[in-house]
Amino acid sequence: MAPEAPRVVRLGGPFGPALTVDIEEWYHTCLVPDYVRPESRPRLPEELDWLLPELLDRLAETGRTATFFVLGEVAKRLPARIREIAAAGHEVASHGYLHLRACERPLAAFRDDVERSKELLEDLIGEAVLGFRAPEWSLRSLGSSRLPIIAELGFVYDSSLSPCPVGGRWKNPRFASRLCWPDLPSEADLLELPPLTFGGPFRLMAGSWTGRLVSPQRLVRAADGHAKEGGMAVAVVHPWELSGRPTPGQLSGLAKFIHETGRLGFAPRFRELLRAIPWTSIRAAARLDAAIPMRALASRRAG
């Protein structure tokens, strides 16, 4: 039986604008199952070892910070790069261990995957990991049986529920909210921090290929408008979107469309977007340092 959907309580602002980066390789697309499962993945070229230093330099040049949702298998392969992210003043959060859709995994496998990632990241950076984002927004809806697991594992916030019709649901919150389950204690409440959208009722993602196709000015207006409504603008980007180089491997069909559409020339547009808005991490934008729930600290101590 699916769990009862949580009560959604919209949070009051003001909030800062938050920049988030999903740390995954170009081949981490669930549209190509053989690429995301390590046991079936062919030998593929990898870029993150040099893309991450480039991105950190770009953020440092503009004085911006971000939340990096790190895939566990990437952290296992590149631990020094993840430590560099934290040392540069950015927030490290979890993107799970493997880039598999949460909604397609058994509950026990999902829990093990997320717990494994959280423990690995906390061991690497030496502090509690507060946030989680599922690969490809794959918690999907408020009624997901996997959503309470995020709270049970000690996370303070989730950023997995897209309010867009593709990949998410119209009923998902568009504004920063607190999720409260009627059968769970208040300590298990979870903050939900959804991604920014634009296009009014069309709710287009201000990230991925839709965000890459529009001008930085259009996204700035969307972020400003969301803030004026009391929301927290959460932008989303991937390192491979910013490489300025051809994709080093083969993609086809829908995977190629999503990966390549709008990518040519996106790097300079992203630099313009960086300069236009004083981006910070989710942790800073939501002022989570002022009152980190005890379950996050207890989770870190238990690890």
Secondary structure, 3 states (H helix, E strand, C coil): CCCCCCEEEECCCCCCCEEEEEECCCCCCCCCHHHHCCCCCCCCCCCHHHHHHHHHHHHHHHCCCCEEEECHHHHHHCHHHHHHHHHCCCEEEECCCCCCCHHHCCHHHHHHHHHHHHHHHHHHHCCCCCEECCHHHCCCCCCCCCHHHHHHCCCCEECCCCCCCCCCCCCCCCCCEEEECCCCCHHHCEEECCCCEECHHHCEECCHHHHHCCCHHHHHHHHHHHHHCCCCCEEEECHHHHCCCCCCCCCCHHHHHHHHCCCCCHHHHHHHHHHHCCCECHHHHCCHHHCCCHHHHHHHHHC
